[in-house]
Amino acid sequence: MAISAQSIDWTSKVREIVADHNGRPEALLDILHDIQGELNYLPPEAMRRVALEMGLPLSKVYGVATFYSMYSTKPRGKYVVRICESAPCHVMGAREVIAALEENAGAKVGETSPDGLFTLEFTSCLGVCGVAPAVMVNDQVHGNLTPESAAAVLDEYRSRERGE
């Protein structure tokens, strides 16, 4: 059963996470990271609670959460597919790979697939130009992609979900 933002007691959860970091303002990035680990995004009620617990303006917490691309303020799929849009990936055929990912996921870049498994996002660079074109699914890099192998990557994650 998936956890929903409504099913979490944000007061207790945020208090616990802030305490784990000793409430240090310089730990805000780590605190947001830990909170996002619960749902794969930062719900508004969690950000409000962080601001209250840390004595920070909500605008600061929200500003940090929206500045860094690693954070999301809207729900995302279980697997976040970061598509490199650097020049080497583009030259090596990223456009066709993107089309295959969108078709296989049933979602465009910036969207989440109807089954809730995949969110497709652009990223400026993955730092793996030697295996362009490349994507990162959560923390796993997949490189030297073709349209067929990109679709196979998503199929592999679907198979894992089915326990195959």
CYANA upper distance limits for C-alpha pairs under 8 A (distance plus 0.5 A):
  3 ILE  CA      7 SER  CA      7.15
  3 ILE  CA      8 ILE  CA      8.23
  3 ILE  CA     39 LEU  CA      7.40
  4 SER  CA      8 ILE  CA      7.52
  4 SER  CA     39 LEU  CA      7.75
  5 ALA  CA     39 LEU  CA      7.70
  5 ALA  CA     43 PRO  CA      7.30
  8 ILE  CA     13 LYS  CA      8.06
  9 ASP  CA     13 LYS  CA      6.68
 10 TRP  CA     14 VAL  CA      6.12
 10 TRP  CA     15 ARG  CA      8.48
 10 TRP  CA     45 GLU  CA      7.58
 10 TRP  CA     46 ALA  CA      6.30
 10 TRP  CA     49 ARG  CA      7.40
 11 THR  CA     15 ARG  CA      6.52
 11 THR  CA     46 ALA  CA      8.48
 11 THR  CA     49 ARG  CA      6.84
 12 SER  CA     16 GLU  CA      6.60
 13 LYS  CA     17 ILE  CA      6.79
 14 VAL  CA     18 VAL  CA      6.42
 14 VAL  CA     35 ILE  CA      7.76
 14 VAL  CA     46 ALA  CA      7.42
 14 VAL  CA     49 ARG  CA      7.08
 14 VAL  CA     50 VAL  CA      6.77
 14 VAL  CA     53 GLU  CA      8.20
 15 ARG  CA     19 ALA  CA      6.54
 15 ARG  CA     50 VAL  CA      8.40
 15 ARG  CA     53 GLU  CA      7.12
 16 GLU  CA     20 ASP  CA      6.70
 17 ILE  CA     21 HIS  CA      7.16
 17 ILE  CA     31 ILE  CA      6.86
 17 ILE  CA     34 ASP  CA      7.58
 17 ILE  CA     35 ILE  CA      7.89
 18 VAL  CA     22 ASN  CA      6.72
 18 VAL  CA     23 GLY  CA      5.49
 18 VAL  CA     24 ARG  CA      8.45
 18 VAL  CA     31 ILE  CA      6.82
 18 VAL  CA     50 VAL  CA      8.08
 18 VAL  CA     53 GLU  CA      7.87
 18 VAL  CA     54 MET  CA      8.02
 19 ALA  CA     23 GLY  CA      6.11
 21 HIS  CA     27 ALA  CA      6.91
 21 HIS  CA     30 ASP  CA      8.50
 21 HIS  CA     31 ILE  CA      7.63
 23 GLY  CA     27 ALA  CA      7.89
 23 GLY  CA     53 GLU  CA      8.38
 23 GLY  CA     54 MET  CA      6.57
 24 ARG  CA     28 LEU  CA      7.84
 24 ARG  CA     54 MET  CA      8.31
 25 PRO  CA     54 MET  CA      7.57
 27 ALA  CA     31 ILE  CA      6.58
 28 LEU  CA     32 LEU  CA      6.61
 28 LEU  CA     61 VAL  CA      8.32
 29 LEU  CA     33 HIS  CA      6.61
 29 LEU  CA     64 VAL  CA      8.15
 30 ASP  CA     34 ASP  CA      6.66
 31 ILE  CA     35 ILE  CA      6.75
 32 LEU  CA     36 GLN  CA      6.50
 32 LEU  CA     42 LEU  CA      7.96
 32 LEU  CA     65 ALA  CA      7.91
 32 LEU  CA     71 TYR  CA      8.47
 33 HIS  CA     37 GLY  CA      6.72
 33 HIS  CA     71 TYR  CA      8.02
 34 ASP  CA     38 GLU  CA      7.57
 35 ILE  CA     39 LEU  CA      8.10
 35 ILE  CA     41 TYR  CA      8.45
 35 ILE  CA     42 LEU  CA      7.34
 35 ILE  CA     46 ALA  CA      8.14
 36 GLN  CA     40 ASN  CA      5.42
 36 GLN  CA     41 TYR  CA      5.26
 36 GLN  CA     42 LEU  CA      5.77
 36 GLN  CA     71 TYR  CA      7.85
 37 GLY  CA     41 TYR  CA      7.97
 39 LEU  CA     75 PRO  CA      8.23
 40 ASN  CA     72 SER  CA      8.11
 40 ASN  CA     75 PRO  CA      7.40
 40 ASN  CA     76 ARG  CA      6.72
 40 ASN  CA     77 GLY  CA      8.11
 40 ASN  CA     78 LYS  CA      7.71
 41 TYR  CA     71 TYR  CA      7.13
 41 TYR  CA     72 SER  CA      5.39
 41 TYR  CA     73 THR  CA      6.05
 41 TYR  CA     74 LYS  CA      6.47
 41 TYR  CA     75 PRO  CA      5.99
 41 TYR  CA     76 ARG  CA      7.03
 42 LEU  CA     46 ALA  CA      7.03
 42 LEU  CA     47 MET  CA      7.30
 42 LEU  CA     65 ALA  CA      8.24
 42 LEU  CA     71 TYR  CA      7.71
 42 LEU  CA     72 SER  CA      6.50
 42 LEU  CA     73 THR  CA      5.32
 42 LEU  CA     74 LYS  CA      7.44
 42 LEU  CA     75 PRO  CA      8.41
 43 PRO  CA     47 MET  CA      7.08
 43 PRO  CA     73 THR  CA      6.53
 43 PRO  CA     74 LYS  CA      7.53
 43 PRO  CA     75 PRO  CA      8.50
 44 PRO  CA     48 ARG  CA      6.69
 44 PRO  CA     73 THR  CA      7.88
 45 GLU  CA     49 ARG  CA      6.69
 46 ALA  CA     50 VAL  CA      6.70
 47 MET  CA     51 ALA  CA      6.79
 47 MET  CA     58 LEU  CA      7.69
 47 MET  CA     61 VAL  CA      6.95
 47 MET  CA     62 TYR  CA      7.34
 48 ARG  CA     52 LEU  CA      6.84
 48 ARG  CA     58 LEU  CA      6.64
 49 ARG  CA     53 GLU  CA      6.52
 50 VAL  CA     54 MET  CA      6.44
 50 VAL  CA     56 LEU  CA      8.39
 50 VAL  CA     61 VAL  CA      7.94
 51 ALA  CA     55 GLY  CA      6.18
 51 ALA  CA     56 LEU  CA      5.22
 51 ALA  CA     57 PRO  CA      6.34
 51 ALA  CA     58 LEU  CA      5.70
 51 ALA  CA     61 VAL  CA      6.83
 52 LEU  CA     56 LEU  CA      7.10
 52 LEU  CA     57 PRO  CA      8.46
 52 LEU  CA     58 LEU  CA      8.45
 56 LEU  CA     60 LYS  CA      7.26
 56 LEU  CA     61 VAL  CA      7.74
 57 PRO  CA     61 VAL  CA      7.35
 58 LEU  CA     62 TYR  CA      6.51
 59 SER  CA     63 GLY  CA      6.22
 60 LYS  CA     64 VAL  CA      6.70
 61 VAL  CA     65 ALA  CA      6.70
 62 TYR  CA     66 THR  CA      6.58
 63 GLY  CA     67 PHE  CA      6.43
 64 VAL  CA     68 TYR  CA      7.00
 65 ALA  CA     71 TYR  CA      6.21
 65 ALA  CA     72 SER  CA      7.55
 65 ALA  CA     73 THR  CA      7.69
 66 THR  CA     71 TYR  CA      7.31
 66 THR  CA     72 SER  CA      7.61
 66 THR  CA     73 THR  CA      7.71
 72 SER  CA     76 ARG  CA      8.16
 76 ARG  CA     80 VAL  CA      7.62
 76 ARG  CA    112 THR  CA      6.74
 76 ARG  CA    116 GLY  CA      7.97
 76 ARG  CA    118 PHE  CA      7.94
 76 ARG  CA    119 THR  CA      6.17
 77 GLY  CA    112 THR  CA      6.37
 77 GLY  CA    113 SER  CA      7.77
 77 GLY  CA    116 GLY  CA      5.34
 77 GLY  CA    117 LEU  CA      5.09
 77 GLY  CA    118 PHE  CA      5.06
 77 GLY  CA    119 THR  CA      5.45
 78 LYS  CA    116 GLY  CA      7.29
 78 LYS  CA    117 LEU  CA      5.41
 78 LYS  CA    118 PHE  CA      6.64
 78 LYS  CA    119 THR  CA      8.21
 79 TYR  CA    117 LEU  CA      6.24
 79 TYR  CA    118 PHE  CA      5.36
 79 TYR  CA    119 THR  CA      6.90
 79 TYR  CA    137 VAL  CA      6.57
 79 TYR  CA    138 ASN  CA      6.28
 80 VAL  CA    118 PHE  CA      6.24
 80 VAL  CA    119 THR  CA      5.34
 80 VAL  CA    120 LEU  CA      6.68
 80 VAL  CA    121 GLU  CA      7.73
 80 VAL  CA    136 MET  CA      8.35
 80 VAL  CA    137 VAL  CA      6.01
 80 VAL  CA    138 ASN  CA      5.74
 81 VAL  CA    118 PHE  CA      7.17
 81 VAL  CA    119 THR  CA      6.41
 81 VAL  CA    120 LEU  CA      5.36
 81 VAL  CA    121 GLU  CA      6.56
 81 VAL  CA    135 VAL  CA      7.03
 81 VAL  CA    136 MET  CA      6.18
 81 VAL  CA    137 VAL  CA      4.96
 81 VAL  CA    138 ASN  CA      7.04
 82 ARG  CA    120 LEU  CA      6.69
 82 ARG  CA    121 GLU  CA      5.38
 82 ARG  CA    122 PHE  CA      5.98
 82 ARG  CA    123 THR  CA      6.32
 82 ARG  CA    135 VAL  CA      5.98
 82 ARG  CA    136 MET  CA      5.56
 82 ARG  CA    137 VAL  CA      6.80
 82 ARG  CA    138 ASN  CA      8.23
 83 ILE  CA     98 ILE  CA      8.04
 83 ILE  CA    120 LEU  CA      7.69
 83 ILE  CA    121 GLU  CA      6.47
 83 ILE  CA    122 PHE  CA      5.21
 83 ILE  CA    123 THR  CA      6.25
 83 ILE  CA    134 ALA  CA      7.32
 83 ILE  CA    135 VAL  CA      5.18
 83 ILE  CA    136 MET  CA      7.24
 84 CYS  CA     89 CYS  CA      7.04
 84 CYS  CA     94 ALA  CA      8.45
 84 CYS  CA    122 PHE  CA      6.54
 84 CYS  CA    123 THR  CA      5.61
 84 CYS  CA    124 SER  CA      6.37
 84 CYS  CA    125 CYS  CA      5.80
 84 CYS  CA    126 LEU  CA      6.57
 84 CYS  CA    133 PRO  CA      7.79
 84 CYS  CA    134 ALA  CA      6.63
 84 CYS  CA    135 VAL  CA      6.38
 85 GLU  CA     89 CYS  CA      6.68
 85 GLU  CA     90 HIS  CA      6.73
 85 GLU  CA     94 ALA  CA      7.88
 85 GLU  CA    122 PHE  CA      6.94
 85 GLU  CA    123 THR  CA      6.71
 85 GLU  CA    124 SER  CA      6.02
 85 GLU  CA    125 CYS  CA      7.03
 86 SER  CA     90 HIS  CA      6.70
 86 SER  CA    124 SER  CA      6.27
 86 SER  CA    125 CYS  CA      5.99
 87 ALA  CA     91 VAL  CA      6.56
 88 PRO  CA     92 MET  CA      6.62
 88 PRO  CA    129 CYS  CA      6.61
 88 PRO  CA    132 ALA  CA      6.76
 88 PRO  CA    133 PRO  CA      7.75
 89 CYS  CA     93 GLY  CA      6.93
 89 CYS  CA     94 ALA  CA      5.87
 89 CYS  CA    129 CYS  CA      7.47
 89 CYS  CA    132 ALA  CA      5.25
 89 CYS  CA    133 PRO  CA      4.68
 89 CYS  CA    134 ALA  CA      7.25
 90 HIS  CA     94 ALA  CA      5.29
 90 HIS  CA     95 ARG  CA      7.08
 90 HIS  CA    133 PRO  CA      7.62
 92 MET  CA    132 ALA  CA      6.64
 92 MET  CA    133 PRO  CA      6.30
 93 GLY  CA     97 VAL  CA      7.13
 93 GLY  CA    133 PRO  CA      6.95
 93 GLY  CA    146 THR  CA      8.10
 94 ALA  CA     98 ILE  CA      6.47
 94 ALA  CA    133 PRO  CA      5.98
 94 ALA  CA    134 ALA  CA      8.37
 95 ARG  CA     99 ALA  CA      6.87
 96 GLU  CA    100 ALA  CA      6.80
 96 GLU  CA    146 THR  CA      8.09
 96 GLU  CA    147 PRO  CA      6.41
 97 VAL  CA    101 LEU  CA      6.70
 97 VAL  CA    133 PRO  CA      8.27
 97 VAL  CA    145 LEU  CA      7.43
 97 VAL  CA    146 THR  CA      6.40
 97 VAL  CA    147 PRO  CA      4.99
 97 VAL  CA    150 ALA  CA      6.74
 98 ILE  CA    102 GLU  CA      6.61
 98 ILE  CA    147 PRO  CA      8.25
 99 ALA  CA    103 GLU  CA      6.62
 99 ALA  CA    147 PRO  CA      8.12
100 ALA  CA    104 ASN  CA      6.51
100 ALA  CA    147 PRO  CA      5.68
100 ALA  CA    148 GLU  CA      7.81
100 ALA  CA    150 ALA  CA      7.24
100 ALA  CA    151 ALA  CA      6.53
101 LEU  CA    105 ALA  CA      6.39
101 LEU  CA    147 PRO  CA      8.06
101 LEU  CA    150 ALA  CA      6.75
101 LEU  CA    151 ALA  CA      6.29
101 LEU  CA    154 LEU  CA      8.15
102 GLU  CA    106 GLY  CA      6.17
102 GLU  CA    107 ALA  CA      5.68
102 GLU  CA    108 LYS  CA      5.65
102 GLU  CA    109 VAL  CA      7.45
102 GLU  CA    120 LEU  CA      8.31
103 GLU  CA    107 ALA  CA      7.46
104 ASN  CA    151 ALA  CA      6.36
104 ASN  CA    154 LEU  CA      7.80
105 ALA  CA    113 SER  CA      6.00
105 ALA  CA    118 PHE  CA      7.16
105 ALA  CA    154 LEU  CA      7.87
106 GLY  CA    113 SER  CA      6.03
106 GLY  CA    114 PRO  CA      7.36
107 ALA  CA    111 GLU  CA      6.12
107 ALA  CA    112 THR  CA      6.43
107 ALA  CA    113 SER  CA      5.45
107 ALA  CA    114 PRO  CA      7.89
107 ALA  CA    119 THR  CA      8.33
107 ALA  CA    120 LEU  CA      7.95
108 LYS  CA    112 THR  CA      8.25
108 LYS  CA    120 LEU  CA      7.35
109 VAL  CA    119 THR  CA      8.10
109 VAL  CA    120 LEU  CA      5.19
109 VAL  CA    121 GLU  CA      5.84
109 VAL  CA    122 PHE  CA      7.43
110 GLY  CA    119 THR  CA      7.47
110 GLY  CA    120 LEU  CA      6.06
110 GLY  CA    121 GLU  CA      5.74
110 GLY  CA    122 PHE  CA      8.14
111 GLU  CA    119 THR  CA      6.18
111 GLU  CA    120 LEU  CA      6.50
111 GLU  CA    121 GLU  CA      8.20
112 THR  CA    116 GLY  CA      6.65
112 THR  CA    117 LEU  CA      7.89
112 THR  CA    118 PHE  CA      6.03
112 THR  CA    119 THR  CA      4.63
112 THR  CA    120 LEU  CA      7.04
113 SER  CA    117 LEU  CA      6.72
113 SER  CA    118 PHE  CA      5.79
113 SER  CA    119 THR  CA      6.79
117 LEU  CA    158 ARG  CA      8.38
126 LEU  CA    134 ALA  CA      8.21
126 LEU  CA    135 VAL  CA      8.13
126 LEU  CA    136 MET  CA      8.06
128 VAL  CA    132 ALA  CA      7.31
128 VAL  CA    134 ALA  CA      7.79
128 VAL  CA    143 GLY  CA      8.32
129 CYS  CA    133 PRO  CA      7.98
129 CYS  CA    134 ALA  CA      8.37
131 VAL  CA    143 GLY  CA      5.35
131 VAL  CA    144 ASN  CA      5.29
132 ALA  CA    143 GLY  CA      6.36
132 ALA  CA    144 ASN  CA      5.82
132 ALA  CA    145 LEU  CA      7.63
133 PRO  CA    143 GLY  CA      6.42
133 PRO  CA    144 ASN  CA      6.01
133 PRO  CA    145 LEU  CA      6.04
133 PRO  CA    146 THR  CA      8.36
134 ALA  CA    141 VAL  CA      7.53
134 ALA  CA    142 HIS  CA      6.08
134 ALA  CA    143 GLY  CA      4.67
134 ALA  CA    144 ASN  CA      6.77
134 ALA  CA    145 LEU  CA      6.65
135 VAL  CA    141 VAL  CA      6.40
135 VAL  CA    142 HIS  CA      5.93
135 VAL  CA    143 GLY  CA      7.03
136 MET  CA    140 GLN  CA      5.85
136 MET  CA    141 VAL  CA      4.80
136 MET  CA    142 HIS  CA      6.54
137 VAL  CA    141 VAL  CA      6.92
137 VAL  CA    142 HIS  CA      8.13
142 HIS  CA    153 VAL  CA      8.36
145 LEU  CA    149 SER  CA      6.12
145 LEU  CA    150 ALA  CA      6.20
146 THR  CA    150 ALA  CA      6.45
147 PRO  CA    151 ALA  CA      6.84
148 GLU  CA    152 ALA  CA      6.75
149 SER  CA    153 VAL  CA      6.72
150 ALA  CA    154 LEU  CA      7.33
151 ALA  CA    155 ASP  CA      6.80
152 ALA  CA    156 GLU  CA      6.55
153 VAL  CA    157 TYR  CA      7.12
154 LEU  CA    158 ARG  CA      6.80
155 ASP  CA    159 SER  CA      6.65
156 GLU  CA    160 ARG  CA      6.90
157 TYR  CA    161 GLU  CA      6.94
158 ARG  CA    162 ARG  CA      6.99
159 SER  CA    163 GLY  CA      6.73
159 SER  CA    164 GLU  CA      5.72
160 ARG  CA    164 GLU  CA      6.22
